[in-house]
Amino acid sequence: MAKQFGVSEESIDAMADKEDNPHLFTERELAALEFAEVVTKDSNNVSDDLWNRLRKHFDEGEIIELACVIGVFNYFNRFNNAFNMDITK
């Protein structure tokens, strides 16, 4: 899906090691990626520092939209994993 929105293969590959590839992402993108990672791993652990960085780059509505998209994709992933569904392209 990311490719459909113009994200390069290099950037997709670098997401797992974004700290080693900061030149591929803007500060805004890094904040959003970190938010997605934290919400996915432990949504009770979003630090004040991360909230401040999100607010620097996104307004309240955009942060809510990010959280909704992250939540929906987490739901789909868990649902598909529970039923051992193949990934479709």
C-alpha positions in Angstrom: 0.0 0.0 0.0 2.8 2.4 0.8 4.1 2.1 -2.8 0.7 3.2 -4.1 1.2 6.4 -2.2 4.7 7.0 -3.6 6.9 5.6 -0.8 10.1 4.3 -2.3 11.3 0.7 -1.8 14.4 2.1 -0.1 12.2 3.9 2.5 10.1 0.9 3.1 13.1 -1.3 3.7 14.6 1.4 6.0 11.6 1.7 8.3 12.8 -1.2 10.4 16.1 0.6 11.0 14.9 4.2 10.7 17.5 5.5 13.2 20.3 4.2 10.9 18.6 5.9 7.9 17.5 9.4 9.1 18.2 11.0 5.8 15.3 9.0 4.3 12.7 10.5 6.7 11.6 13.9 7.8 11.3 14.8 11.5 7.5 14.6 10.9 7.7 11.2 9.4 10.0 9.9 12.2 7.5 11.2 14.8 4.6 9.4 13.1 6.6 6.2 12.7 7.7 6.2 16.3 4.1 6.9 17.4 2.9 3.9 15.3 5.6 1.7 16.9 4.8 2.7 20.4 1.0 2.4 20.0 1.5 -1.0 18.5 3.8 -2.3 21.2 2.5 -0.6 24.3 -0.2 2.1 23.9 0.0 3.0 27.6 3.6 4.1 27.1 3.5 7.2 24.8 6.1 9.5 26.3 5.6 13.2 26.9 8.6 13.8 24.6 6.8 11.9 21.8 3.6 13.8 22.4 5.5 17.1 22.1 7.2 16.0 18.9 3.8 15.0 17.4 2.3 18.3 18.4 5.2 20.1 16.7 4.3 18.5 13.4 0.6 17.6 13.6 -2.5 19.3 14.8 -4.9 17.6 17.2 -7.1 16.2 14.4 -4.1 14.8 12.5 -2.9 13.0 15.7 -6.3 11.5 16.2 -6.3 10.4 12.5 -2.9 8.8 12.9 -4.1 7.0 16.0 -7.2 5.7 14.2 -5.2 4.4 11.2 -2.7 2.8 13.5 -5.5 1.1 15.5 -7.3 -0.1 12.4 -4.2 -1.6 10.9 -3.3 -3.3 14.2 -6.8 -4.7 14.3 -6.5 -6.1 10.7 -3.1 -7.6 11.5 -4.3 -9.3 14.6 -7.5 -10.5 12.9 -5.6 -11.9 9.9 -2.9 -13.5 12.1 -5.6 -15.2 14.3 -7.1 -16.8 11.2 -3.7 -17.4 9.6 -4.7 -15.5 6.5 -2.4 -14.9 3.6 -1.3 -11.3 2.8 -3.0 -10.0 -0.3 -1.4 -7.5 -2.7 
